[in-house]
């Protein structure tokens, strides 16, 4: 029988061809590409609050169009970025038609769903077309660069040092590891809150970045499409850490206004 592989993030996968992958990553378009490219048999993503335009579960449709079974685990039942928690208490929130044909439906335990998906057909297909995943907005005068990165895995420790890093990634700690909160010592960082969810897991990176003196915010998943940095930039702030508060950020503000103010080395507009 096909193996089940637990992957806290899809950005670090071994050879998973033909396997059922349970991942702590969100089910957005970016992660759909990674799953399809890995030639998985089936995948269970975290639904990341589902969010704006149902971006948190977009992967289910994209995989379904290619005959690949996919489902999502509810942010209200298990922590994003934590596959052990997904398997222990996660429940399915959505399933595509291929997964449903295997007996996967909303409310089913994540662990049982993974077992049922071992019977899914193996389909090899090409991933959807990619958009530009990294854009650097050059600083004005002596300001700071704003780096838009669809996945926090693409942060460059050297190039992004001191920059304002805007990601499409969720604000949860991957595998609970504080060291993975941000790969660079940026000035500030922004994430999608993934619905915040159980144990407030969707904003777990904020406290970890406070310990490093990095201002960090999340935007409400209902105002920004997860997996898209440009959308994060246009989102509404849902949570801030202490360093961001010191710099003038407040919940309910537009992320763009705050981040652009910081780029010009001023306090956020209060």
Secondary structure, DSSP 8 states (H G I E B T S, - for coil): ---EEEES-TTS----TT-EEEEEEE-SHHHHHHHHHTT-SEEEEE-TT--GGGGGGHHHHHHHTTT-EEEEE-TTTS-TT-HHHHHHH-BEEEE-HHHHTTT--TTSBHHHHHHHGGGS-------------EEEE--STT---EEEESSGGG--TTTTTTSEEEEEEESS-GGG-GGGS-SS--SEEEEE-TT--GGGGGGHHHHHHHTTT-EEEEE-TTTS-TT-HHHHHTSBEEEE-HHHHHTT--TTSBHHHHHHHHHTTS----
